[in-house]
Amino acid sequence: MTSLAELITSNQLAINYRQGFFSITRSITGFFSPFPFSEAEKAVKAATNALRDYRKSQQGQYLTTAIAQYRRAYETSNEKHIHFPDIINNYAALLNKQDRLLGIKSSLEEVIRLLEEARVVMEKRTRPTANYGILLNNLGQAYLDRCRVSKTGQDLQSAMDTFNRARSQNGSFPVSLVYACSLIGSATTLLTACELELPAATDVKKLHSAITFLKTAQKQRDIEIQVECYRQLASAYDLLYKKTTNRDNLDLSIGHYAQALDRLHHQYRNLVPTLLSLAKQHFERHKLTKAPNDLITAQKHRDEAKALVDQVPGANELKRQIEDLTSNMAPYDERGQAYKSVVSLLDAQKCIDESEILLPNAEEVKTQIGTSTSNTELHAMHELSCETFFTAYCEDDLDNHQEMILES
């Protein structure tokens, strides 16, 4: 998965900022001064201010300052500090966020070490805080990230066990943000197991379990949660298609990727992988059905991904996949261009038919299209006729059209 860790990190910081650690530190400022943890308290306040500035400006210098201040808070406090696990949790989350913005994993081992330290401290306490579930989500994702590098069953099992524990801590109805992240983490770990491990008879069962987790997580209406659920459901149905060869699963995969794409707008980090995956799926379906629209759509999404990929940090793997897809699609490119020409001609003919009752010279335009041999001219006629039809429609029923816009 390309974005769950970023999702967990952003939700972790947002939750803490709104109702957790940051508000608690402000309310207990007077309590610690001038006791041993006053330096840690000052550092947390400075980190809070820097993080607020970062959210407003998205300038990296403020993120760097927030990390430095959390490091200072970590170094000047210990497990006797009531909020020591929360300091570690936020420090690790910001290190993880910085790595992801840079497209690297240089802090991954330190993030795991920090979160394990915080987990031990919190579990020694009589009653772990509400942020225990957030900590487990972040730790589970860190193990999953390391698993993708190490390809070891040990890291995969650590991720699975941690997310299972997180689900037991975070369970809620209605589904909370933290619980939804636990469900997505468990689902993603199951999908990763099916991708990395040797094929097994239990794979289909794992995939159906992952789908159940994701559909439960969708009950949380946060837009980032929704996007991630659609993307992971698409991945799950793709794996089901590959294991069962049931084309219904391929159709479901395409449908869920399309739903994710509709909600992504210009979030480039997630947009490019989704465009690429959707291009692959449409191309796969074209090879099965020979449907022209699938090839046209595959080429469109591939080209969109290629145009945007340079805006994604650390995108070498994405670039390689785009190049591989382009190579695989090369024998079909000429066919795709022919399909586009036919579709453009049909669209133009349809538009002229629709405008016939409004345009007295429609037959003359039709004749021009029929005798034209230039694709450029066809496209120009198509645009002109559609524009004329739209203008006539608006002038004919302008008031109703304005009402529809206001209602929408």
C-alpha positions in Angstrom: 0.0 0.0 0.0 1.3 3.4 -0.9 -0.5 5.7 1.5 -1.9 4.1 4.7 1.1 5.1 6.7 0.7 8.7 5.6 -3.0 8.4 6.4 -2.3 7.0 9.9 0.3 9.7 10.5 -2.0 12.6 9.4 -4.9 11.2 11.4 -2.7 10.7 14.4 -1.6 14.3 14.4 -5.0 15.6 13.6 -6.6 13.6 16.5 -3.9 14.6 18.9 -4.2 18.3 17.9 -8.0 18.4 18.2 -8.7 16.4 21.4 -5.7 14.6 22.8 -2.1 15.3 23.6 -1.7 18.9 22.5 -4.7 20.2 24.4 -3.6 18.3 27.5 -0.1 19.8 27.5 -1.6 23.3 27.3 -4.0 22.6 30.2 -1.2 21.2 32.5 1.5 23.8 31.7 1.4 25.3 35.2 1.5 21.9 36.9 5.0 20.9 35.7 6.8 24.2 36.2 9.3 24.3 37.8 9.4 20.5 38.2 11.9 18.2 36.3 9.9 18.1 33.1 9.6 21.8 32.5 12.1 21.6 29.6 10.1 18.9 28.0 6.9 21.0 28.4 8.5 24.0 26.8 9.7 21.8 23.9 6.2 20.4 23.4 4.7 23.9 23.2 7.4 24.9 20.7 6.6 21.8 18.6 2.9 22.6 18.8 3.5 26.1 17.4 5.8 24.8 14.7 3.3 22.2 13.6 0.5 24.8 13.4 2.7 26.9 11.2 3.5 23.9 9.0 -0.2 23.1 8.6 -0.8 26.7 7.4 2.2 27.0 5.1 3.3 23.4 4.2 6.8 24.7 4.4 9.3 22.0 5.4 11.3 24.2 7.8 8.4 24.2 10.3 8.1 20.4 10.1 11.9 20.2 10.8 11.5 22.5 13.8 8.6 20.4 15.1 10.7 17.3 14.9 13.7 18.9 16.6 11.4 20.1 19.5 9.9 16.7 19.9 13.3 15.2 20.0 14.2 17.7 22.8 11.0 16.8 24.7 11.8 13.1 24.4 15.4 13.6 25.6 14.4 15.7 28.6 11.6 13.4 29.9 11.2 9.8 30.8 8.6 7.2 31.7 7.7 9.0 34.9 6.3 11.8 32.7 2.6 11.0 32.4 2.6 11.9 28.7 6.0 10.3 27.8 4.4 7.7 25.4 2.5 10.5 23.7 5.6 12.5 23.2 7.3 9.5 21.6 4.3 8.7 19.5 4.1 12.2 18.0 7.9 12.3 17.5 7.9 9.0 15.6 4.8 10.1 13.6 6.6 13.2 12.4 9.8 11.3 11.5 7.6 9.0 9.5 5.9 11.9 7.8 9.2 13.5 6.9 10.5 10.3 5.3 7.3 9.9 3.2 7.5 13.5 2.0 11.1 12.8 0.9 10.3 9.4 -0.6 12.8 7.6 1.7 12.8 5.2 4.7 15.9 6.4 6.5 14.1 6.8 9.9 12.1 3.5 9.7 14.3 1.6 12.3 14.3 4.5 14.7 10.5 4.9 14.3 10.0 1.2 15.2 12.4 1.5 18.2 10.7 4.6 19.5 7.2 3.1 19.2 8.2 -0.2 20.8 9.6 1.9 23.7 6.3 3.8 24.0 4.3 0.6 23.8 6.3 -0.9 26.7 5.9 2.2 28.9 2.2 2.4 28.2 1.5 -1.3 28.8 3.3 -1.1 32.2 0.6 1.4 33.3 -2.6 0.3 35.0 -4.7 1.9 32.4 -3.3 2.8 28.9 -4.5 6.1 27.5 -6.9 6.5 24.6 -3.8 7.1 22.4 -2.7 3.5 22.9 -4.7 2.5 19.8 -3.0 5.2 17.7 0.4 4.1 18.9 -0.4 0.5 17.8 -1.7 1.6 14.4 1.6 3.5 13.8 3.7 0.5 15.0 1.8 -1.9 12.9 2.3 0.2 9.8 6.0 0.6 10.5 6.4 -3.2 10.7 4.4 -3.5 7.4 6.7 -0.9 5.8 9.8 -2.9 6.9 8.2 -6.1 5.7 8.0 -4.6 2.1 11.8 -4.0 2.3 12.8 -7.2 4.2 10.2 -9.6 2.6 10.4 -11.6 5.9 7.6 -13.5 7.5 8.7 -12.1 10.9 7.9 -8.5 10.0 4.6 -9.5 8.4 3.6 -11.4 11.5 4.6 -8.5 13.7 2.4 -6.2 11.6 -0.5 -8.6 11.7 -0.3 -9.1 15.5 0.0 -5.4 16.1 -3.0 -4.5 14.0 -5.0 -7.3 15.6 -4.2 -5.8 19.0 -5.1 -2.3 17.7 -8.5 -3.5 16.5 -9.3 -5.0 19.9 -8.3 -1.6 21.5 -10.0 0.7 19.0 -13.3 -1.1 18.3 -16.2 1.3 18.3 -19.6 2.0 16.9 -20.0 4.2 15.0 -16.6 3.5 13.5 -14.0 6.0 14.7 -11.1 7.3 12.7 -8.6 5.3 14.8 -10.7 2.1 14.5 -11.0 2.6 10.7 -7.2 2.8 10.5 -6.9 -0.4 12.5 -9.3 -2.2 10.1 -7.5 -0.8 7.0 -4.1 -1.9 8.5 -5.4 -5.4 9.1 -6.8 -5.6 5.6 -3.6 -4.3 4.0 -1.5 -6.8 6.0 -3.7 -9.7 4.6 -3.3 -8.4 1.1 0.5 -8.1 1.5 0.6 -11.7 2.8 -1.2 -12.9 -0.4 1.2 -10.9 -2.6 4.5 -11.9 -0.8 3.9 -15.4 0.4 3.7 -18.5 -1.8 0.1 -19.2 -3.1 -1.9 -21.1 -0.5 -5.4 -22.6 -0.2 -6.2 -20.0 2.4 -5.6 -17.0 0.2 -9.2 -16.6 -1.0 -10.4 -16.7 2.6 -7.8 -14.0 3.6 -8.9 -11.8 0.8 -12.6 -12.1 1.8 -11.6 -11.2 5.4 -9.7 -8.2 4.1 -12.8 -7.1 2.1 -14.9 -7.4 5.3 -12.5 -5.2 7.2 -12.5 -2.6 4.5 -16.3 -2.5 4.2 -16.5 -2.0 7.9 -14.0 0.8 7.8 -16.0 2.5 5.1 -18.6 3.3 7.7 -16.2 6.1 8.8 -17.1 9.0 6.5 -13.7 10.8 6.5 -12.7 11.4 2.9 -9.1 10.0 3.3 -10.5 6.9 4.9 -13.0 6.5 2.0 -10.3 6.9 -0.6 -8.0 4.4 1.1 -10.9 1.9 1.5 -11.8 2.1 -2.2 -8.1 1.7 -3.3 -7.6 -1.3 -1.0 -10.9 -2.9 -2.0 -9.8 -2.5 -5.7 -6.5 -4.3 -4.8 -8.4 -7.1 -3.0 -10.7 -7.7 -5.9 -7.7 -7.6 -8.3 -6.0 -10.4 -6.3 -9.3 -12.3 -6.2 -9.5 -12.0 -10.0 -5.9 -13.3 -10.4 -6.6 -16.3 -8.1 -10.1 -17.2 -9.3 -10.1 -15.8 -13.0 -13.6 -14.7 -12.3 -14.0 -11.5 -14.5 -16.7 -10.1 -12.1 -13.8 -9.5 -9.7 -11.9 -7.5 -12.4 -15.0 -5.4 -13.0 -15.3 -4.8 -9.2 -11.6 -3.8 -9.0 -12.0 -1.3 -11.8 -15.2 0.1 -10.2 -13.5 0.7 -6.9 -10.4 2.3 -8.4 -12.7 4.6 -10.3 -14.5 5.5 -7.0 -11.1 6.3 -5.5 -10.1 8.4 -8.4 -13.3 10.5 -8.2 -12.3 11.5 -4.7 -8.6 12.0 -5.1 -8.6 15.3 -7.0 -5.0 16.5 -7.2 -3.4 14.6 -4.2 -0.5 13.5 -6.4 1.0 11.0 -4.0 -2.1 8.8 -4.2 -3.4 10.0 -7.6 -0.6 8.6 -9.7 -0.6 5.0 -8.3 -4.4 5.0 -8.7 -4.2 6.2 -12.3 -1.6 3.6 -13.1 -3.6 0.8 -11.4 -6.7 1.8 -13.3 -4.8 1.8 -16.6 -3.5 -1.7 -15.9 -7.0 -3.0 -15.1 -8.7 -1.4 -18.1 -5.9 -2.8 -20.3 -6.4 -6.3 -18.8 -10.1 -6.2 -19.5 -9.5 -5.0 -23.1 -7.3 -8.0 -23.7 -10.2 -10.2 -22.5 -13.1 -8.5 -24.2 -11.5 -6.4 -27.0 -13.8 -3.6 -25.9 -12.5 -0.3 -27.5 -13.4 1.9 -24.5 -11.2 -0.1 -22.2 -8.1 0.5 -24.4 -8.9 4.2 -24.8 -9.4 4.6 -21.1 -6.2 2.6 -20.3 -4.1 4.8 -22.6 -5.7 8.0 -21.1 -4.9 7.0 -17.5 -1.4 5.8 -18.4 -0.6 9.1 -20.1 -2.1 11.1 -17.1 0.1 9.1 -14.7 3.1 9.7 -16.8 2.5 13.4 -16.9 2.2 13.7 -13.1 4.7 11.2 -11.8 7.6 13.7 -11.6 5.6 15.5 -8.9 5.7 12.5 -6.6 8.7 12.2 -4.3 10.7 9.0 -4.6 8.8 7.8 -7.6 11.4 5.6 -9.3 9.3 2.4 -8.8 6.2 4.1 -10.2 8.2 5.3 -13.2 9.4 1.8 -13.8 5.9 0.4 -13.7 4.6 3.1 -16.1 7.5 2.2 -18.5 6.6 -1.5 -18.3 2.9 -0.8 -18.9 3.8 1.5 -21.9 6.0 -1.3 -23.3 3.2 -3.9 -22.9 0.7 -1.6 -24.5 2.9 -0.6 -27.4 1.4 -3.2 -29.9 -2.0 -1.8 -29.1 -1.3 1.9 -29.4 -2.2 2.1 -33.1 -5.4 0.3 -32.5 -6.2 2.7 -29.7 -5.7 5.7 -31.9 -8.0 4.2 -34.5 -10.6 3.6 -31.9 -10.4 7.2 -30.8 -10.9 8.4 -34.4 -14.0 6.3 -34.7 -15.4 7.4 -31.4 -14.7 11.0 -32.3 -16.6 10.6 -35.5 -19.5 8.9 -33.8 -19.6 11.6 -31.1 -19.7 14.3 -33.8 -22.5 12.5 -35.7 -24.5 12.1 -32.5 -24.1 15.7 -31.6 -25.2 16.8 -35.1 -28.2 14.5 -34.8 -29.2 16.1 -31.5 -28.8 19.6 -32.9 -30.7 19.0 -36.1 -33.9 20.4 -34.8 -32.1 23.6 -33.7 -29.8 24.1 -36.6 -31.3 24.7 -40.1 -28.0 23.9 -41.8 -27.5 20.6 -40.0 -27.7 18.5 -43.2 -25.0 20.7 -44.7 -22.7 20.1 -41.7 -23.4 16.3 -41.9 -22.4 16.4 -45.6 -19.2 18.1 -44.7 -18.4 15.5 -42.1 -19.2 12.7 -44.4 -16.9 13.9 -47.2 -14.1 15.0 -44.9 -11.0 12.9 -44.8 -9.0 14.8 -42.1 -9.2 13.7 -38.5 -8.3 17.3 -37.5 -11.2 18.6 -39.4 -13.5 16.0 -37.9 -12.5 17.0 -34.4 -13.0 20.7 -35.2 -16.4 20.0 -36.7 -17.3 17.9 -33.6 -16.3 20.7 -31.2 -18.1 23.4 -33.3 -21.3 21.4 -33.6 -21.4 20.5 -29.9 -20.7 24.1 -28.9 -23.5 25.4 -31.1 -25.9 22.8 -29.7 -25.0 23.7 -26.1 -25.4 27.4 -26.8 -28.8 26.9 -28.5 -29.9 24.8 -25.6 -28.9 27.3 -23.0 -30.5 30.2 -24.8 -33.7 28.2 -25.2 -34.0 27.2 -21.6 -31.6 29.5 -19.7 -33.7 30.0 -16.6 -34.2 26.3 -16.0 -30.5 25.7 -16.6 -29.6 28.3 -13.9 -32.0 26.7 -11.5 -30.4 23.3 -11.9 -26.9 24.8 -11.2 -28.2 26.5 -8.1 -29.8 23.3 -6.9 -26.7 21.3 -7.5 
